[in-house]
């Protein structure tokens, strides 16, 4: 004979599970497991399965472990992240190994999968974005450690730039300020700008939408910050740097700075707001002589 169960008030932490209950007490006791929900039963599915959502006639809400994903998140200061369309991801698979093994897969745009009722403990999570043919878009899954607990948990795993197979190209957007000011009100005012963009250590050969070369060989009129920002399309995907030089009306170098950038996949990327220091703030130029104009 199975023991009787007395159910008290449920706490804020959730619904309690009473193990081994056969009846629910009272003058006309309900029988747990007969398939009929009678007070004070919360459920009665007519079985003794202690792994389902009705356990000993009490509703059991299993803890969930949610794994979310980001693509190239915060790859450089000022960059947000790439989207599913940008990288060509249709679905994403998440594999867990630890106290047990589990796999969940969903459409990329949900940005998460949910594992129910995992045995508590540490797991290695592997995130694999898939294309429309079901093939991996990475050289290896993005890995991170997650923990399943007896309460709900959430974990976010970023897929970094160096794992993507590609090749991808993207658009670079940027605004320039000189000591915090636009061209004309900078101190001293900036008449011309020189831009050098390196991606993965290689200087690019593309031009801005206004036609200025990005290889550091051309001085062009200074462009004030605004909307739309300056841009360059079809640049190689990846981490890089932009070196910016500002010349005054006499051709002297008065501003110089370098900023970390990231060219994300696709046409729509974050705008980098780059504030270039004066050569006096940045230190004296090489040999103490301002660089000549290109």
N, C-alpha and C positions, 0 to 999 in steps of 0.2 A: 504494500500500500504506500502511495506517495504522500508526502506531508502536505498539510494545509498551508495556504498563503494568506497573510494579512497585508493588504496594500494600504500604505499611508499616503501622505501628501507627497507629490513628486517635487523634487528640488529643481532649481534653475538650471542645473547642469544637464538635465535631460531626464528621460524615462528610465526608471530602475529596471533591472532584470532579476527576477527571482528564479533561482535554479531549482529544478526538481519539484515544481508545484503540480499537484493533481487536482485540487479543489480550491475554491476561493473563499470559503468560510461563509458565515451568516446563517440565519435560520433555515433558509432553503438554498444550500450551497450550490453554486455553479460548478460544473464539472469541467476542468480544463482539459481540452482535447476532444470534446464531443462534437465540435464543429458549430456550436451555438454560442453566440456572444451574450452572456448574462452578467449583470452587475455582480461584482465590480470588475469583471474581465474587460480588458481593452481590446482584445482580439481573440479569436479562437479559430485556428485554421485546421483543426482536427488531426494534428500530427505532433510528434515529439521531436521534430527537427530543431536542434538548437543552433542552426546556422542560418535560419531564414529571418524574416523581419517580424515574426511573431514568435516570441520565445516565452514559454510558460505563461501564455495568454497575456503578456505585456508587450506593447509595441516596442520594438528594438530599432533604434535609429543608428545605423552603423557609422563610425567615424569615416570621414573622407580624406583622401590625400590628393590635393589638386596640384598638378604640374602645369605651369604656364610657360610660354616661350616668347622670346624676343629675338629679332634678327639685327645684328650689328648695333645693338643698343649702346648709346653714348660712346661710339667708337672714337670720337674726338670731341673736345669741348664745344658745345653748341650744336652737335648733331643729335637728332632724336633716335630714329631707328628706321630700318627698311620694312616694307610691307610684304605680304604674301605675293602680290602681283609683281612687285619689283624684282623679287628673286625667282619667280616662276614656281612657287610652292603651291601645290593643290591640296595635299594632305600632310599631316605630321604624325609620325609614330613615336611613342615614348615607351621604352623598355626599362623595367626595374629589375634589379637583382639585389637580393639581401636575404632576410629571413624566408622569403619566398620569391618566386619570379612571376612577373605579370607584364602584360603588354596592353596598351590602349592606343587607338588611332582615331583621328577625327579630321574633319576638314580644317584647313589651315586657318581660316578666318574666325574660328571659334577661339583661337589662341590659348586653348587649354584642353586637357583631358582630366577625368576624375576617376580615381581608383577607390573602390568601396571596401571597407573592412579589411584592410591589410593587417597582417600581424605587426605589432609595433616593433620598431627598431630602425637602424640605419640602412639605407639603400643607395645603390649607384643608379642614377637615372641617365639614360642615353636618349637624346632628342635627335630625330632624323627627319628633316623636311623631304617630301617626295614630290616629284613632278607628275604630270598628268598620266604618264605611263607607269607610275609606281616606282620609278628609279630614284635612288638617293641623289640629292643635290650637293652632298658633302663628301670630302675625302675621308672623313671619319665622323661618327656621331659626336655631338656636343655633350660632354659629360659633366655631371655635378653630383654632389652628395645631398640627399634629402632624407628626411626622417618621418616615418609614419608613427602616429601617436594614438592614444585612446580618445583624443578629441580631434576636431577638424583642423587640418593644416594646409597651407598654401606655399608653394615654392615656384620661383621664376628662374628659368635657365636661359641665358643669353647665348645665341649662336654667334661666335666671333667672326670677323672678316676673313681670317686665315684658313677657315675650313671649307669655304665655298669652292666648288669646282669651276663655275663660270663657263666661259669668260663673260663678264658683264661690263657695261659702260654706264655712265651716269652724267648728271648735270651738276655743276658746281655753281652755287649762288653765294655772293659775298658783297658786303658793304665795307667801305674803308673810311676810317676817321683818323685824324692826325692830331695826337695829343688830345683826343676827345672832341675835336672840332671838324667840320666840313672843310673842304679845300680852301675856300676864300677867307675863312675866319681863323684858320690855323695860325700859329705863331712860330715861325713866319708862314705866310700863305704858301700853299703848295700849287705849283703851276702844272707839273707833269708827274706821272706815276710810271714806275717800271715794275713789272710783275714777273716772278719766276715760280712756277708750280712744279713740284716733284711728286710723283706717285711711286711708291715702292723704290725710291732712290733714283728714279729716272726722270729727267726733265721732259715735260710734255711738249708736243709741237702744235697743239691746238691754239685757237684764238678765242678771245671773248666775243660776245654777240656784237660788240661795237667794232670788232676787227683788230684788237690789240693782241699781239703775240704774247704767249705765256712762257716763253723760254728766256726771258730776261734780256732780250736783244733790242727791245723797242721801247722808247719813251712816248707816251701818249698823254693828251690833256687829262688832267685830274678829274675824276668823276665823283660828284658829291653823293653821299649815301641817300637812299630813298627806295621807293617802290615804283617800278620793279628794281631789284638789286642788279648789280653786274652779274653776268653769268657766262658760262662756257659749257657747251654740250659735247657729248660723245667723248668724255674723258675716261681714262682707264679707271676701273673700280679699285678702291683701296685707300689705305692710309697714306698720308703725304704731308708736305709742308708747302706753305706759300711765303715767299720772301717778297716784301714790299719796300720799295724805295721811293721817296718823294723828293722832287727837285723844286727849288724856288724859281722865280722868273729869270734869274741870272744863270740858271743851269747848275747851281751848287746843290749837292746832296744835303738835305736838312732833316730828313726823316728816314729811318730804316728799322724794320722789324721782321720777325718771322713768326708764323702761327702754324700750329698743327691743324690739319684739315682731314676730312674723310669724304671721298666721293662715293656716295651710296649708289646702289643699282637703281636705274630708272630715271625718269624725268623730273620727279617731284621730290626735292630734298630740302633739308634745313638750310637757312641762310646763315653764313658765318659773319659775325660782326667783329671786324678786326680793327683794333685801335693801335696805330703805329706810333712808337715813341720817337722823339727827336734824337738826332745823333748825339746830342749832348747828354740826354738821359741814358741812352744805350751805351755810352762810352765813345771814345774817339775812334774815327775810322782807321783802317790800316795805315801804318806809317804816319799817322797824324794828318793826312791829307785827304780832303773829300774826294770820293771817287768821281771820275770823269763820267759825263753822260755817255750812254751807249751810242 
